[in-house]
Amino acid sequence: MTRHSPPQPDISQAQILDVVTAICEAAATDNGLESLLQQGVERLRPLLDSDRVVIYQVLSSHDGVIAAEAVEASWQTLRGVRFTESCLYKGWEERCRQGQWSLVGDVQDSALEPCYASLLRRLQVQANLAVPIFAGSRLWGMLIAHQCRSPRLWNLSSRSLLMHAARHLGQSIYQQGLQQQLQAQGVSSQAQHLFDLFTNHVEQVLFIRDAVSGQFLYVSTAYERVWGQPLALLYSDPGLWLRQVHPDDLPQVQASVRHQFSGNSVRREYRIVRPDGDVRWVHAYVQVVNDEQNQPRYMVGWAEDCTERRQLQASLQATEAALSRRVDQEQLLRRLTARVRETLDFNTILRATVAGVKTVFDADRAVIFQILANGDRRIAQQATKPEYDTLTDAMIPSGRLPAAYLEKLRTGQPYIVNDNRAEPWPPDVNAFLAAIEVKSAMIAPIAHPFGGVRQPVWGILVVHACGEQRQWQSFEASMLQHFADQLNTALHQAELYRQLQAANQELDHIAKVDSLTQLANRRWLDEYLAQEWQRLARERKPLSVVLADVDYFKPYNDTYGHAAGDQCLAEIASAIRLGVRRPADLAARYGGEEFALVLPDTNARGAIRVVQLVRHHLQTLDLPHGASPSGDTITLSFGIATVLPTPGSPAEGILEAADQALYAAKDAGRNQYQVFKP
C-alpha cells in the first residue's frame, strides 16, 4: 500500500490573504519580474509544507523554463532549467482554459503519460500540484508545488492558496508587461497599441476620461463584466457607473469624484448594484494627467472587482470577532467561578452574572427569573440597556409556563429563539414579550439543587436581543448554560451557608444563654460587662449593674420541690425581661437564684427605675410562697452599683459593689433595693 505523508493542516483564509497582499505589494515596489516571482515561491513553500515550489514560464509551444524556485536543501535545484518534452504541452493550454488543474497525489499510482511520469521521477517528484498563470488571456506559465519525500493527498486549502496566488501573479505579470511595452514605444504609436491591449481580455477595467467634460474617451471591455452594462451605454451616459453605486456608499464616492475633478488623484473602494441585483465591491484608482499649462486634462485609471478579497477580509474579521467574544466569555466564566468561590452572598453573585452576561453577549437585557413552586415567576436579578424597559414582577404573566417549554427546561439544555415571532407562545406570553421588545432570546435552565423530581428547575438565565434579531450560535448557548450551571453551584453553596449560619447561631445561643431561664449565662455576662466597661471608659459615660436574689428560696425549694423551684426561676426571669427594655441592656442568671442586670450609659436614678419596673412585673405575677417569713408571695432583694469606668481599671469591681449593696438590702429586711455608696 502506498504510504502518503500525514495530512497537512488547513491553510486559513487569513494566510491566503497575507500571500495575496504580499504579491500585490511586491508588484507595487517595481523591483522587476524576477524578484516578484522569487518572493512569491518563497512565501508559498512554507505554507504548503512542500519540498519544492516552482514557477514554470512557457516560452513557446514546445519549450519553457523554470523562472523561479524555492526548494528544500536536500532536493535537486531546477531554477533556470529548460524543458522541451512534448508531453508537457500536449493539450495543456486547452485544459487550463477549461479550469482543469494538474493534481498528482502519487506518481506511481496515477494514470500519467509515460513521458510525463518519467520526467517527474527524474525530478525526484512523488506528488505534484500545478495551476495555470494567465497574463491577460495568454497562458504565461504554471505555478507548481512538488512533494519529493513521499506521496501526498493535496487538501482543498492548498489548491485554493495556489489558485489565488497564480491569479494575482498573472495580473502583476500582465501589468508589468504592459508598462514595458508602453515604455518601449514612441508616443505616436501608443494610442493604437493601447487600443489593441484594451480589447484583449483584461480583468481590470481600464479607462481614459476627459477631465473637463467628464466624457469617457476609452473603457476596456471588462466594464461589461464588472458593472453588467453594455459599454455603449456608458459612452452615451458617462454618469451611468455612478448611478449604480450602492446608496450607502454614494455620498463618499461623490465626494471622491469632486476631489478628482479638482485635479487630485484618488483611490476608492465602494459597492455597486448590477442590473440583476447582485452587489459587488469595486476598488478603483484614478490618476490625473495635466496639460502644458499644468491644468487637469485627462483622468486615467483602473477599477477591479474586489468582492472576493472583501469577503475574505469580512470572514477573517468575523472569525476574529467570534474568537474575541469566545475569549471574553471564557474569562467571564472564570471570574464568575472565582466569585462563587470567594463570596457566599447569592445576590452578589446574581448581580455579577447578569452584568457580565449582558456585556459578553452584547445583549440588550440579561435576566434571571426564579420559577416559584406555584409556577409563577419573579425577577431575581436583571441588567438592561438604558433604552429598553426594566422589568418588574407585575409585568410577568401569572400562572405556569407552557408544558412543552417546561419540558425543554427539564432537559438541562439551553434553548435558542432566533425569531420570537415564530415561537408558539400563549397569547399572554406573546403580549409580554412584544411589550418589552424582545426579538431574539437565549434561555438556559438553572437546576434546583434541592428541588428533587417535583421542582427540578430553580429558574432560567435569559438574554434578550431587542433592537434587532440575533442569530445566536450553538457555542454561545453552551456558554450561557455554563453560567447557569455556576448559578446552580452558587445556590447549593448559599443553602449550605444558610444551614451553617443557623447551626452557628444555635451554638452561639447555647454558649451564651442559660437553658432554664433563657437569660444570658454567666459566661456571656462577664464578656459583655468587660466589653461595655472598655467602651464606656473611652466615651466617659456611666455604667450601672444590678444584682438580684430571690428571698427565702431554699425554704421554697424545700416546700414545693426543685421542679417547682425551677419553674419559679423561669417566671422570675420573664418579669426581669419585661423590665429590661433597651437593646443594650443585658439580663443574666448570675448563679443559682441570683440574677444580674448590666445597664450601659445608665446612672443610679435610671437603674432604680429599671428595678422598680422589674418589681412591678414580679408583683403582677403574684407567685405564691407559703414558706416565706416576710409574706405569702415571691420577692426579690436588689443591690445597685453605678460607676464611671476608667481605662485600665477592672470591671469586676462594679460587681463587688453591687454585691455589697445586695447584702445591705438583705440585712435591711429583704424585698427592697439598696444603692452602693463608696
Protein Blocks (a to p, Z undefined) as FASTA:
>chain_A
ZZdddddddddfklmmmmmmmmmmmmmnonojklmmmmmmmmmmmmnopabdcddddfbl
mbccdfbdcddfkbccfehiacfbfklmgoklmmmmnopacddfblklpccdfklmmmmm
mnopabdcdddddehjacfbdcddddfkbccdddfklmmmmmmmmmmmmmmmmmmmmmmm
mmmpcfklmmmmmmmmmmpccfbdcddddfklopafbdcfklmmmnopafklmmmmmmlm
mmmpcfklmmmmmmmmmmmmnopacddddddddfkopacdddddddddddfkopafbdcd
ddddfklmmmmmmmmmmmmmmmmmmmmmmmmmmmmmmmmmmpccfklmmmmmmmmmmmmn
opabdcdddddfkopacdfbdcddfkbccddfklpcgdjddfklmmmmmnopacddfblk
lpccdfklmmmmmmnopabdcddddddfklommlmbfbdcddddfkbccdddfklmmmmm
mmmmmmmmmmmmmmmmmmmmmmmmmmmmmmmpcfklopacfklmmmmmmmmmmmmmmnop
acdddddddehklmmmmmnopklmmmmmmmmmmmmmmmmmbfkbccddfbhjbccdddeh
iafklmmmmmmmmmmmmmmnopacfkbfkbcbdcdddddddddddehiafklmmmmmmmm
mmmmmmnngaiaddddZZ
